[in-house]
Amino acid sequence: MGGRAIDGVKPRSLVQFVTVAARKVLPCVLIAYWAVETTSVGEFSAALWKSRVPRGVIVTTSVIFRCFPTINAEWRAIRSAMRMRASVQGSCLGLSILPRQRAASTCRFSPPW
């Protein structure tokens, strides 16, 4: 019953998994994105403080919220540097095209770390 198993997973169960994951995870991701975009760190800390959340949790979440803009700025700087080096845009895996002295070009893996 069902379909042919691909790598031990039936297509029907995979479709069900994706559907349930999208139904349950997507709203959480959207609410988190909305909260981060519309709430300042001070407002979020005050709300947690008023909700009687432990101080360690408040400090941890405040530090995490303060890191998001820094991470975003660093990511933009890295992408800009990659473009200036004539790397492939959107190269999250570290694959870049390096021109050779001749007409051909090579593709080389350069890890991001």
C-alpha positions as CSV (number, residue, x, y, z in Angstrom):
1,M,0.0,0.0,0.0
2,G,1.4,3.5,-0.7
3,G,4.2,3.8,-3.3
4,R,7.6,2.5,-3.9
5,A,10.0,3.2,-1.0
6,I,12.9,5.6,-1.9
7,D,15.8,5.2,0.6
8,G,13.5,3.5,3.0
9,V,10.9,6.3,3.0
10,K,7.6,6.0,1.3
11,P,6.6,9.1,-0.7
12,R,3.3,9.3,1.0
13,S,4.9,9.5,4.5
14,L,7.4,12.1,3.2
15,V,4.6,14.3,1.9
16,Q,2.7,13.9,5.2
17,F,5.9,14.9,7.1
18,V,6.5,18.0,5.0
19,T,2.8,19.0,5.3
20,V,2.7,18.6,9.1
21,A,6.1,20.3,9.5
22,A,5.0,23.3,7.5
23,R,1.7,23.4,9.4
24,K,3.3,23.3,12.8
25,V,6.7,25.0,12.3
26,L,5.9,27.7,9.8
27,P,3.7,29.7,12.2
28,C,6.4,29.6,14.9
29,V,9.0,30.8,12.5
30,L,6.7,33.6,11.3
31,I,5.9,34.7,14.8
32,A,9.5,34.7,15.8
33,Y,10.5,36.7,12.8
34,W,7.7,39.2,13.5
35,A,8.8,39.5,17.2
36,V,12.4,40.1,16.3
37,E,11.6,42.7,13.6
38,T,9.1,44.7,15.6
39,T,10.3,44.5,19.1
40,S,13.4,46.3,20.6
41,V,15.7,44.5,23.0
42,G,14.6,46.8,25.8
43,E,10.9,46.1,25.2
44,F,11.5,42.4,25.0
45,S,13.5,42.4,28.2
46,A,10.9,44.4,30.0
47,A,8.2,42.0,28.9
48,L,10.1,39.0,30.1
49,W,10.9,40.8,33.4
50,K,7.2,41.6,33.9
51,S,6.4,37.9,33.1
52,R,8.7,36.9,36.0
53,V,11.0,34.9,33.7
54,P,14.3,34.0,35.5
55,R,17.1,36.6,35.1
56,G,19.5,34.2,33.4
57,V,16.9,33.6,30.6
58,I,16.4,37.4,30.2
59,V,20.1,38.1,29.9
60,T,20.7,35.2,27.5
61,T,17.8,36.2,25.2
62,S,18.9,39.9,25.3
63,V,22.4,39.0,24.2
64,I,21.1,36.8,21.4
65,F,18.8,39.6,20.2
66,R,21.8,42.0,20.2
67,C,23.8,39.6,18.1
68,F,21.4,39.4,15.2
69,P,22.2,42.8,13.7
70,T,26.0,42.1,14.0
71,I,25.6,38.7,12.3
72,N,23.6,40.3,9.5
73,A,26.2,43.1,9.0
74,E,29.0,40.5,8.9
75,W,27.1,38.3,6.4
76,R,26.6,41.3,4.1
77,A,30.3,42.3,4.4
78,I,31.4,38.7,3.5
79,R,29.1,38.6,0.5
80,S,30.4,41.9,-0.7
81,A,34.0,40.7,-0.4
82,M,33.1,37.6,-2.3
83,R,31.6,39.7,-5.1
84,M,34.7,41.8,-5.2
85,R,36.8,38.6,-5.5
86,A,34.6,37.6,-8.5
87,S,33.2,34.6,-6.6
88,V,29.9,33.1,-7.4
89,Q,27.1,35.0,-5.7
90,G,25.2,33.2,-3.0
91,S,27.9,30.7,-2.5
92,C,27.1,29.4,0.9
93,L,29.0,26.2,0.4
94,G,32.3,27.9,-0.4
95,L,32.4,27.0,-4.0
96,S,34.0,29.7,-6.1
97,I,35.1,30.0,-9.7
98,L,38.7,31.1,-10.0
99,P,39.9,32.3,-13.4
100,R,43.1,30.8,-14.7
101,Q,45.8,32.4,-16.9
102,R,44.3,30.6,-19.8
103,A,40.8,30.8,-21.2
104,A,39.5,27.9,-19.1
105,S,38.5,28.4,-15.4
106,T,38.5,26.0,-12.5
107,C,36.1,25.4,-9.7
108,R,37.7,25.1,-6.3
109,F,36.3,24.4,-2.8
110,S,37.3,26.9,-0.2
111,P,35.7,26.3,3.2
112,P,34.1,29.3,4.9
113,W,36.0,28.7,8.1
